[in-house]
Amino acid sequence: QQQNQHQHQQHHHHHLNQPPSSSCDGAEKKYERFEKWLYENQGEFSMLELRSYDDNVNNVTVKPREASSSSHGNVTEEKKEMTGMSMNINMNINTSTTSTSGSSKNSKNSNQKHGTGGGRSDIDIDTDTDMDGQPTQESEMRGVHAKVDIPPNTICVSIPKKCLITVEMGQATPIGQIILKSDLDLDAPKHIFLMIFLLYDRKIHGEQSFFKPYYDILPKTLHNIPIFWSRDELSYLEGSYLLAQIADRNEAITEDYYAICEVAPELASIATLEEFKWARMCVCSRNFGLQIDGHRTSALVPHADMLNHHRPRETKWTYDDELEAFTITTLQRIPTGAQVYDSYGQKCNHRFLLNYGFAVEDNRELDGFCPNEVPIELKVLQNDPLYDAKLEFWKRGDSDGNGSITEHHSTNISAAVAAAVDAARSQQIDPAVAMHSAMRAAVSAAASDLQNAKRANQT
């Protein structure tokens, strides 16, 4: 991961497949084959070039551009519902937290931009072994740069539909069909089908696969993604809730793998658990949520997933039904030689690190807003006279039949706590004390309202 900051701009480089100089020629050839494959299939990106950087990640520098005044929408991200008596509230608080890892990855997601997904992952430090345990010596750090001066509102990338890997293609595989007919409760179904196609096609069709040139440039290992970190590397996160999220992600992927093997034992001959994890994080960090011919789907988009992350966004992307292609369009002038960026969205650092393998040191928008979140674990005391009402409220249970009271008070609580923290800071009062008091008052008021509403509904 490399970060270059200029007037609140954040640049993140993730497209690394790193080899010593002895393997550079082979690496160059596979990228040449990849671009040739796209051009032969009507792909268009002639205004751009893939550029390699110094093998030393810390020495990567990119000339900063003038800050853009444009601010374009947020991105949604998948959330896991929490059950039981311990709940987590993620609250946006305007304090900046820092989290960094040795490498970085990206991902692509959705027309809303990666809700789960969203995104890419190309920082790959392959200096030891790949997922088969074989030694690797590849080290190519790359970014996409402008070969010419590119005006605003210019389509700079066009990838035809036939070069996209979609959810439906995974569903059409024999294993995909079995999953569709089963009643499996999978963690991220759209991701699963993309993974199944990726793993199945690579294994079954191998050298004959239409997508072979694309598979060749995918990172062989994902060492910068936390679920692959060693115990020593994870120790740097001691005290962070991210450790629990990493454990949850590993557990969810493992459960999905064995659940699918139960109904489709042939998966075990297609991929090991480690390969399944690799595929999950490739998809998680690279997929785009699209609407194709009026149908919502997710897709892996070759070349488009090579763009590094930058806020505020300088390009936009979509699937164009008329062109029958995925397109990336500039939102501002991009000068010759400058790196061309995508935005993975306005996200908390835990999402960046967990899904893409990098974190933003000063994670703020141009307006100063910091999207970092602080998880707070709450437990309802058994001897609380309002125990049932509070438990029902926090678990998002039934209230007035349509959930409006719960939604209303949830918003009020978050707003009350955020306001209390801001007020405490301005008056130089301990924010923790102010937050505790505001939380108690807001929750008690909400629980009382819920009880009153229940009584009213019963009468």
VMD Tcl script that draws the C-alpha trace (Angstrom):
set ca {
  {0.00 0.00 0.00}
  {1.22 3.42 -0.80}
  {-0.49 6.58 0.31}
  {0.13 10.01 -1.14}
  {-1.79 12.86 0.45}
  {-2.39 16.30 -1.06}
  {-5.15 18.67 0.02}
  {-7.15 15.81 1.55}
  {-6.62 13.55 -1.49}
  {-5.99 9.87 -0.79}
  {-4.24 7.66 -3.32}
  {-3.97 3.91 -2.82}
  {-1.97 1.53 -4.93}
  {-2.98 -2.03 -4.92}
  {-2.04 -3.58 -8.17}
  {1.04 -5.45 -7.26}
  {2.29 -8.77 -8.43}
  {5.86 -8.57 -7.44}
  {8.87 -10.37 -8.89}
  {12.54 -9.67 -8.84}
  {14.07 -8.44 -12.08}
  {14.75 -12.00 -13.25}
  {11.02 -12.56 -13.77}
  {10.10 -9.11 -15.02}
  {10.15 -10.17 -18.68}
  {7.63 -12.93 -18.00}
  {5.46 -10.54 -16.03}
  {5.53 -8.00 -18.86}
  {4.52 -10.65 -21.37}
  {1.49 -11.78 -19.40}
  {0.26 -8.18 -19.21}
  {0.85 -7.79 -22.93}
  {-1.17 -10.96 -23.56}
  {-3.90 -9.65 -21.27}
  {-4.20 -6.32 -23.11}
  {-4.03 -8.03 -26.51}
  {-6.87 -10.35 -25.45}
  {-9.05 -7.38 -24.51}
  {-8.29 -5.49 -27.73}
  {-9.05 -8.58 -29.82}
  {-12.46 -8.73 -28.14}
  {-13.30 -5.07 -28.76}
  {-12.05 -3.72 -25.48}
  {-10.97 -0.08 -25.65}
  {-8.54 1.71 -23.34}
  {-6.05 3.15 -25.84}
  {-5.77 6.44 -23.90}
  {-4.40 4.53 -20.91}
  {-1.37 2.46 -20.07}
  {-0.43 0.12 -17.26}
  {2.67 1.47 -15.58}
  {4.96 -0.45 -13.26}
  {6.54 1.10 -10.18}
  {9.61 0.48 -8.08}
  {9.53 -2.93 -6.39}
  {9.91 -1.12 -3.07}
  {6.36 -0.22 -2.09}
  {7.59 2.54 0.18}
  {9.24 4.31 -2.74}
  {6.13 4.57 -4.89}
  {5.29 8.16 -5.63}
  {2.60 9.63 -7.82}
  {2.42 13.27 -8.72}
  {-0.63 14.72 -6.96}
  {-3.30 16.56 -8.89}
  {-5.30 19.58 -7.90}
  {-8.06 18.76 -5.44}
  {-11.43 18.36 -7.09}
  {-14.33 20.30 -5.74}
  {-16.77 17.64 -6.85}
  {-18.24 15.30 -4.32}
  {-20.06 12.25 -5.57}
  {-22.26 9.84 -3.70}
  {-21.42 7.32 -1.04}
  {-21.16 3.62 -1.30}
  {-23.07 1.06 0.65}
  {-21.43 -1.94 2.21}
  {-22.86 -5.23 3.33}
  {-23.60 -5.51 7.03}
  {-23.95 -8.52 9.25}
  {-26.90 -8.52 11.56}
  {-26.02 -9.21 15.17}
  {-28.29 -11.25 17.36}
  {-28.46 -12.10 21.01}
  {-27.90 -9.77 23.93}
  {-24.63 -8.26 22.73}
  {-25.13 -5.65 20.03}
  {-22.79 -3.39 18.11}
  {-23.60 0.18 17.16}
  {-21.38 1.70 14.49}
  {-21.38 5.44 14.92}
  {-19.63 7.97 12.74}
  {-17.51 10.18 14.95}
  {-15.30 12.87 13.48}
  {-12.05 11.57 14.84}
  {-9.38 10.17 12.59}
  {-7.99 6.73 13.29}
  {-4.99 5.21 11.61}
  {-4.53 1.63 10.50}
  {-1.98 0.43 8.03}
  {-0.72 -2.83 6.65}
  {2.31 -3.79 4.65}
  {0.54 -4.01 1.32}
  {-2.73 -3.04 -0.19}
  {-5.52 -4.38 -2.25}
  {-8.58 -3.03 -3.89}
  {-11.94 -3.98 -4.80}
  {-14.76 -2.99 -6.93}
  {-18.34 -2.98 -6.19}
  {-21.66 -1.99 -7.39}
  {-23.20 0.80 -9.22}
  {-23.49 1.98 -5.69}
  {-20.04 0.78 -5.39}
  {-19.20 -2.15 -3.61}
  {-21.44 -2.98 -1.00}
  {-19.88 -6.14 -0.36}
  {-18.19 -5.70 -2.69}
  {-17.33 -4.10 -4.37}
  {-13.81 -3.57 -5.81}
  {-10.38 -4.85 -6.53}
  {-7.31 -6.24 -5.04}
  {-4.00 -6.05 -6.73}
  {-1.35 -5.50 -4.26}
  {0.19 -8.77 -4.18}
  {3.49 -9.35 -2.51}
  {4.39 -12.73 -3.87}
  {7.75 -13.21 -2.29}
  {7.28 -16.57 -0.59}
  {4.65 -19.13 -1.56}
  {1.43 -19.12 -3.51}
  {-1.83 -20.78 -2.45}
  {-0.46 -24.15 -3.57}
  {2.57 -23.72 -1.34}
  {4.92 -23.20 -4.30}
  {7.65 -20.55 -4.14}
  {6.82 -17.35 -5.98}
  {9.07 -14.52 -7.00}
  {6.76 -12.09 -8.65}
  {6.69 -8.42 -7.88}
  {4.90 -6.08 -10.21}
  {3.41 -2.96 -8.73}
  {1.23 -1.25 -11.30}
  {-1.18 1.58 -11.82}
  {-3.20 2.92 -14.73}
  {-1.91 6.19 -16.26}
  {-3.07 8.55 -18.98}
  {-1.07 8.29 -22.23}
  {-2.65 11.51 -23.49}
  {-4.48 14.49 -22.04}
  {-8.02 13.23 -21.30}
  {-10.84 15.82 -21.19}
  {-13.76 15.58 -18.74}
  {-16.73 13.38 -19.68}
  {-14.59 11.08 -21.81}
  {-15.06 7.32 -21.86}
  {-11.52 6.12 -21.19}
  {-12.29 2.42 -20.65}
  {-14.80 0.20 -22.42}
  {-14.90 -3.52 -21.66}
  {-17.41 -5.57 -23.72}
  {-19.99 -7.74 -22.04}
  {-18.38 -10.97 -23.25}
  {-15.25 -10.16 -21.22}
  {-17.22 -9.78 -17.97}
  {-17.65 -12.62 -15.47}
  {-21.14 -12.34 -13.97}
  {-23.11 -13.98 -11.17}
  {-25.27 -15.75 -13.76}
  {-22.21 -17.44 -15.27}
  {-21.40 -18.93 -11.89}
  {-25.00 -20.04 -11.43}
  {-24.85 -21.85 -14.78}
  {-21.97 -24.12 -13.70}
  {-22.83 -27.61 -12.39}
  {-21.89 -26.60 -8.84}
  {-23.79 -23.32 -9.22}
  {-26.92 -25.24 -10.24}
  {-26.66 -27.46 -7.17}
  {-26.29 -24.43 -4.91}
  {-29.32 -22.77 -6.51}
  {-31.45 -25.85 -5.88}
  {-30.26 -26.20 -2.29}
  {-31.46 -24.27 0.72}
  {-28.02 -23.07 1.79}
  {-27.76 -19.90 3.87}
  {-24.53 -18.48 2.44}
  {-22.71 -15.41 3.71}
  {-22.50 -13.58 0.35}
  {-24.39 -15.49 -2.36}
  {-23.45 -13.20 -5.29}
  {-19.80 -13.45 -4.33}
  {-20.12 -17.22 -4.07}
  {-21.33 -17.60 -7.66}
  {-18.55 -15.39 -9.00}
  {-16.07 -17.47 -6.99}
  {-17.54 -20.72 -8.26}
  {-17.14 -19.65 -11.89}
  {-13.59 -18.42 -11.29}
  {-12.52 -21.64 -9.56}
  {-14.46 -24.00 -11.85}
  {-13.38 -22.42 -15.13}
  {-9.71 -22.20 -14.11}
  {-9.69 -25.84 -13.04}
  {-11.84 -27.44 -15.73}
  {-10.88 -25.42 -18.81}
  {-7.38 -24.38 -17.76}
  {-5.27 -23.23 -20.72}
  {-8.31 -23.36 -23.00}
  {-10.39 -20.96 -20.93}
  {-11.49 -17.78 -22.71}
  {-10.53 -15.89 -19.54}
  {-7.03 -17.40 -19.22}
  {-5.22 -14.07 -19.94}
  {-7.26 -12.46 -17.14}
  {-6.62 -15.27 -14.68}
  {-2.89 -14.97 -15.37}
  {-2.73 -11.41 -14.03}
  {-4.75 -12.07 -10.88}
  {-2.54 -11.99 -7.77}
  {-1.41 -15.45 -6.72}
  {-1.42 -14.53 -3.04}
  {-3.17 -11.86 -1.03}
  {-0.80 -11.31 1.86}
  {-2.02 -7.80 2.55}
  {-5.60 -8.99 3.19}
  {-5.96 -9.50 6.98}
  {-7.65 -12.92 6.81}
  {-4.32 -14.23 5.49}
  {-2.16 -12.55 8.12}
  {-0.01 -14.54 10.51}
  {-0.55 -14.47 14.26}
  {2.36 -12.06 14.62}
  {0.91 -9.72 12.00}
  {-2.51 -9.82 13.63}
  {-0.93 -8.84 16.94}
  {-0.53 -5.31 15.56}
  {-4.32 -5.04 15.69}
  {-4.53 -5.94 19.38}
  {-7.28 -3.84 20.98}
  {-9.09 -3.32 17.68}
  {-12.55 -4.71 16.98}
  {-11.20 -5.55 13.52}
  {-9.75 -8.73 15.02}
  {-13.29 -9.97 15.68}
  {-14.32 -9.01 12.14}
  {-11.35 -10.89 10.67}
  {-12.26 -13.97 12.72}
  {-15.91 -13.66 11.63}
  {-14.88 -13.40 7.97}
  {-12.64 -16.45 8.21}
  {-15.38 -18.40 9.95}
  {-18.02 -17.38 7.40}
  {-15.84 -18.39 4.44}
  {-14.97 -21.71 6.07}
  {-18.63 -22.46 6.86}
  {-19.65 -21.62 3.27}
  {-16.97 -23.92 1.85}
  {-17.96 -26.96 3.90}
  {-21.68 -26.27 3.46}
  {-21.27 -26.28 -0.33}
  {-19.11 -29.41 -0.14}
  {-21.97 -31.11 1.68}
  {-24.35 -30.62 -1.25}
  {-21.72 -30.52 -4.01}
  {-18.76 -32.72 -2.99}
  {-17.09 -31.96 -6.35}
  {-16.15 -28.52 -5.01}
  {-13.39 -30.21 -2.99}
  {-11.81 -31.43 -6.22}
  {-12.05 -27.95 -7.74}
  {-10.64 -25.97 -4.83}
  {-9.13 -26.38 -1.39}
  {-10.33 -24.21 1.49}
  {-7.33 -21.92 0.99}
  {-8.12 -21.53 -2.70}
  {-11.74 -20.84 -1.79}
  {-10.58 -18.07 0.59}
  {-8.33 -16.66 -2.12}
  {-11.22 -16.57 -4.56}
  {-13.52 -14.96 -2.00}
  {-11.15 -12.08 -1.37}
  {-10.34 -11.64 -5.07}
  {-14.05 -11.29 -5.72}
  {-14.70 -9.20 -2.60}
  {-12.01 -6.71 -3.53}
  {-12.73 -6.58 -7.26}
  {-16.40 -7.07 -8.08}
  {-18.66 -4.34 -9.45}
  {-22.40 -4.24 -8.76}
  {-24.07 -3.56 -12.10}
  {-27.40 -3.37 -13.84}
  {-27.29 -5.21 -17.15}
  {-30.39 -5.17 -19.35}
  {-32.44 -4.08 -16.34}
  {-31.16 -6.90 -14.14}
  {-29.07 -6.29 -11.03}
  {-25.97 -8.43 -10.89}
  {-22.32 -8.37 -9.87}
  {-19.36 -8.86 -12.17}
  {-15.60 -9.12 -12.40}
  {-14.45 -6.59 -15.00}
  {-10.96 -7.13 -16.45}
  {-8.79 -4.00 -16.64}
  {-11.40 -1.85 -14.88}
  {-10.32 -3.53 -11.65}
  {-6.77 -2.25 -12.18}
  {-7.54 1.33 -11.13}
  {-6.26 2.39 -7.72}
  {-8.33 4.19 -5.09}
  {-8.66 7.95 -4.72}
  {-11.11 10.32 -3.00}
  {-12.90 12.40 -4.14}
  {-13.61 10.37 -7.21}
  {-12.30 11.52 -10.58}
  {-14.06 8.91 -12.71}
  {-17.43 7.18 -12.77}
  {-18.39 3.79 -14.09}
  {-21.50 1.96 -15.27}
  {-22.74 -0.72 -17.65}
  {-23.96 0.86 -20.89}
  {-26.78 -1.23 -22.40}
  {-26.45 0.52 -25.78}
  {-22.74 -0.12 -26.07}
  {-23.14 -3.50 -24.37}
  {-20.03 -2.68 -22.41}
  {-18.78 -1.61 -19.00}
  {-17.47 1.94 -19.24}
  {-15.35 4.28 -17.13}
  {-15.84 8.01 -17.78}
  {-13.68 10.89 -16.57}
  {-15.29 13.52 -14.35}
  {-12.47 16.02 -14.80}
  {-9.43 16.62 -16.99}
  {-6.68 14.07 -16.46}
  {-3.31 15.29 -17.76}
  {-0.86 13.16 -19.72}
  {1.11 10.86 -17.43}
  {-1.18 11.26 -14.42}
  {-2.56 8.19 -12.72}
  {-6.21 7.44 -13.44}
  {-8.11 6.57 -10.27}
  {-11.36 4.99 -9.24}
  {-13.04 5.57 -5.88}
  {-13.91 2.57 -3.75}
  {-16.32 4.80 -1.90}
  {-16.52 6.65 1.37}
  {-15.73 3.90 3.86}
  {-14.47 3.28 7.35}
  {-10.86 2.12 7.52}
  {-11.93 -1.28 8.84}
  {-13.74 -1.89 5.54}
  {-10.76 -0.75 3.50}
  {-8.37 -2.97 5.44}
  {-10.63 -6.01 5.74}
  {-11.76 -6.02 2.10}
  {-8.91 -4.37 0.20}
  {-5.85 -4.67 2.38}
  {-5.06 -0.98 2.86}
  {-6.06 1.80 5.25}
  {-6.20 5.55 4.79}
  {-4.02 7.43 7.25}
  {-6.10 10.62 7.17}
  {-9.49 9.23 6.22}
  {-11.38 12.48 5.70}
  {-13.52 13.88 2.94}
  {-12.87 17.34 1.49}
  {-15.52 18.76 3.84}
  {-13.65 17.34 6.84}
  {-16.06 14.44 7.47}
  {-14.34 11.28 8.70}
  {-16.21 8.04 7.82}
  {-14.33 5.94 10.38}
  {-16.67 4.07 12.70}
  {-16.38 3.14 16.35}
  {-18.04 -0.17 17.31}
  {-19.60 -0.09 20.77}
  {-20.70 -3.35 22.40}
  {-23.77 -3.06 24.61}
  {-25.39 -5.52 26.97}
  {-28.75 -5.17 28.63}
  {-28.53 -5.81 32.37}
  {-30.69 -8.74 33.49}
  {-32.02 -6.79 36.50}
  {-33.03 -3.74 34.44}
  {-36.78 -3.09 35.00}
  {-37.00 -2.20 31.28}
  {-35.05 -5.29 30.24}
  {-37.65 -6.71 27.83}
  {-38.38 -3.37 26.18}
  {-34.69 -2.49 25.78}
  {-33.83 -5.94 24.45}
  {-36.65 -5.70 21.94}
  {-35.51 -2.24 20.89}
  {-31.86 -3.11 20.40}
  {-32.64 -6.33 18.55}
  {-34.84 -4.34 16.16}
  {-37.86 -6.39 17.21}
  {-41.52 -5.65 16.57}
  {-42.73 -2.32 17.87}
  {-45.77 -0.76 16.30}
  {-45.91 -3.35 13.56}
  {-43.99 -1.45 10.92}
  {-40.71 -0.69 12.69}
  {-41.13 3.09 12.55}
  {-40.57 3.63 16.27}
  {-37.40 1.56 16.24}
  {-35.99 3.42 13.24}
  {-36.96 6.79 14.70}
  {-35.35 6.19 18.06}
  {-32.27 4.53 16.59}
  {-31.66 7.72 14.64}
  {-32.34 9.84 17.72}
  {-29.89 7.87 19.85}
  {-27.07 8.16 17.31}
  {-27.76 11.87 16.89}
  {-27.93 12.46 20.66}
  {-24.65 10.66 21.30}
  {-22.85 12.43 18.44}
  {-24.14 15.80 19.66}
  {-23.06 15.04 23.22}
  {-19.55 14.12 22.07}
  {-19.23 17.32 20.02}
  {-20.51 19.44 22.90}
  {-18.15 17.74 25.34}
  {-15.16 18.48 23.14}
  {-16.09 22.15 22.76}
  {-16.42 22.46 26.56}
  {-13.29 20.38 27.22}
  {-15.30 17.69 29.01}
  {-14.40 13.99 28.79}
  {-16.36 12.77 25.70}
  {-16.70 9.28 27.19}
  {-18.63 10.64 30.18}
  {-20.88 12.76 27.97}
  {-21.50 9.83 25.60}
  {-22.38 7.51 28.49}
  {-24.91 9.96 29.93}
  {-26.47 10.72 26.55}
  {-26.71 7.02 25.70}
  {-28.43 6.17 28.99}
  {-30.95 8.98 28.65}
  {-31.72 8.28 24.99}
  {-32.07 4.51 25.42}
  {-34.29 4.86 28.48}
  {-36.53 7.33 26.66}
  {-36.74 5.07 23.62}
  {-37.49 1.98 25.69}
  {-40.25 3.81 27.61}
  {-41.79 4.95 24.34}
  {-41.73 1.41 23.04}
  {-43.48 0.14 26.18}
  {-46.13 2.84 25.90}
  {-46.62 2.05 22.22}
  {-47.07 -1.62 23.05}
  {-49.71 -0.84 25.66}
  {-51.50 1.43 23.20}
  {-51.53 -1.28 20.55}
  {-52.91 -3.81 23.04}
  {-55.77 -1.51 23.91}
}
mol new
graphics top color blue
foreach p $ca { graphics top sphere $p radius 0.5 }
foreach p [lrange $ca 0 end-1] q [lrange $ca 1 end] { graphics top cylinder $p $q radius 0.2 }
display resetview
